[in-house]
Amino acid sequence: MAGTVAATFEGNNQLTGIRVRAQGAAGLNTTQLGQLPIPTPAGALVPLSSIASFSIASGQPEITREDLQQVVDVTARLNGTGLGAGIAEVKKALAQPGILGNGVTYTLGGLYKQQQIAFAGLVRVFIAALLAEFVLLLLLYERFAWVAAIICTSLLSTTAVFTGLFLTGVPLNITAMMGMVMIVGIATEMAIFFVSEAQHLLETLPPREAFATAAANRLRPIAMTTLAAILTLLPLALDLGQGAGMQQPLAIAIIAGLLVQFPLVLLALPVLLLKLTKARA
């Protein structure tokens, strides 16, 4: 029934066996097994039932329990869909009435559970990064309103991540969340370049002229940094090359955030800081 390896051939730098077995051997019942021809030492063919008897033995059942409750593990492989879409379909099917019997519950585990744990960890990292940036900026500028404006600019840049993923049809995953965390740091860094320039110019120029001059002075370096980052990540975002698909969500998230943070830092942030400076005066 299992067949016999009759020969081997070399392919892909390894030997592959050629197995010969009876047609439909895996589906034979006891009657068909008894009719299999067996050669004798004399060369005659006799049915297997003439020299062997058949009986069916049931396997030993195994019951798996977790927290004193019986558990049955059900596994599946996704094909042609993402993890999020697949889990949504599973939840929709299990939510139908009558699918699960009385007292039967389900828990989603595997890669989905690992993803949820990773998401929770990244959310904590995201919040910790914001708090750390807020404290450092407050020590640097000693102006609560300015620091709040910079943080708001960074957070607005992260909203572009969801838009970029939606437009490209790429699902939100751990890699994209990592890109969102990175955008907070990149947007804050560019905002610091502008605010530090403006703070220095405010010592000698009126607020409107100081912020306009600071934006003009920082236009070229911020544009060069943004353009260089986008061009570097573009092959990954377009899924060009082997293994690029794994980093595609990260590249799309960063590119989308950079495209939004550029006008936010050079246009929206100067206007917001000008309003805050006048209100303080």
C-alpha positions, -999 to 999 in steps of 0.1 A, spaced: 0 0 0 29 24 7 47 13 -24 84 7 -30 111 31 -41 122 15 -73 147 41 -85 160 77 -79 168 106 -100 188 138 -94 170 171 -94 176 204 -76 209 191 -62 192 163 -44 181 127 -51 144 122 -54 129 87 -51 105 71 -76 79 52 -57 59 25 -73 26 14 -57 -7 -1 -66 -33 23 -82 -57 36 -56 -39 17 -28 -48 42 -1 -85 37 -7 -86 -2 -7 -110 -19 17 -105 -53 32 -123 -71 3 -101 -54 -23 -70 -61 -2 -79 -98 -1 -80 -98 -39 -44 -84 -43 -23 -109 -63 8 -122 -44 35 -141 -62 46 -174 -47 81 -189 -49 69 -211 -77 59 -181 -97 21 -185 -93 -2 -156 -83 -25 -162 -54 -49 -138 -37 -37 -122 -5 -68 -136 14 -55 -171 9 -24 -166 30 -36 -138 53 -65 -128 74 -78 -92 80 -92 -74 110 -99 -37 118 -84 -23 150 -97 10 162 -72 36 173 -68 48 209 -88 80 213 -69 111 227 -87 138 246 -68 171 250 -78 194 279 -68 229 289 -79 245 322 -100 213 328 -119 219 296 -119 197 266 -101 213 236 -101 205 199 -74 222 178 -85 232 143 -58 245 119 -61 260 85 -39 275 58 -48 308 41 -46 310 3 -52 341 -17 -61 363 12 -45 381 41 -46 371 78 -70 399 87 -95 391 60 -93 354 67 -99 359 104 -129 382 96 -144 354 75 -138 329 103 -155 351 128 -184 358 104 -190 320 99 -188 312 136 -212 340 145 -240 324 125 -267 308 147 -265 270 151 -229 267 141 -216 260 176 -234 237 200 -245 246 236 -215 251 258 -190 252 229 -168 283 227 -138 291 205 -106 310 208 -85 323 180 -48 315 184 -18 307 162 -5 335 141 -35 357 148 -29 356 185 8 363 180 -2 393 159 -25 407 185 2 403 212 27 421 189 1 449 181 -4 455 219 34 457 224 38 482 195 9 503 209 28 505 242 60 514 224 41 541 204 27 557 236 61 555 253 78 572 223 52 600 224 57 606 261 95 605 258 94 630 229 71 652 249 94 653 279 125 659 258 109 687 238 96 703 269 131 704 283 144 717 250 120 746 243 103 751 278 71 760 260 42 737 265 22 751 236 51 747 211 57 711 223 20 703 219 20 717 184 50 696 174 35 664 188 2 672 170 21 676 138 37 642 143 4 625 151 -12 640 120 16 625 99 8 590 112 -28 593 99 -14 592 64 -2 556 71 -38 544 71 -46 563 39 -15 550 21 -23 514 31 -60 518 20 -51 533 -14 -26 505 -21 -47 477 -8 -21 465 17 -34 453 50 -23 468 83 2 445 100 31 446 124 55 459 97 32 488 89 28 496 127 66 498 129 66 523 100 40 544 120 63 545 150 92 555 128 71 583 112 66 599 147 104 601 151 111 613 116 83 640 117 95 652 151 131 654 140 122 676 110 99 697 132 128 703 156 150 715 127 124 741 119 115 752 154 151 755 165 158 778 134 127 798 142 136 802 179 169 816 170 154 840 144 128 853 169 156 870 189 161 895 160 130 893 138 92 897 142 73 865 146 58 864 111 91 871 94 110 848 117 87 818 110 87 825 72 125 828 71 129 796 91 106 777 67 125 791 37 159 782 53 148 746 61 129 740 29 159 726 10 173 702 37 138 689 47 130 684 10 162 666 3 158 643 33 122 635 24 130 629 -13 160 607 -5 140 586 19 111 582 -6 134 572 -34 152 547 -11 120 530 0 102 532 -34 115 497 -46 102 481 -15 69 499 -18 65 487 -54 75 451 -43 105 451 -67 130 423 -60 130 391 -40 118 395 -4 105 431 -10 70 420 -3 78 414 34 89 450 39 63 466 15 38 477 43 68 494 62 78 512 30 43 524 22 37 536 57 69 556 58 64 571 23 28 581 31 39 597 64 67 616 47 44 630 20 21 644 46 47 656 71 65 677 45 37 703 41 27 700 78 62 710 90 68 738 65 33 752 62 9 741 90 34 742 119 47 778 112 11 791 111 2 772 143 33 785 161 27 820 149 -8 819 163 5 806 196 32 832 198 8 861 192 -16 847 217 11 845 243 22 881 235 
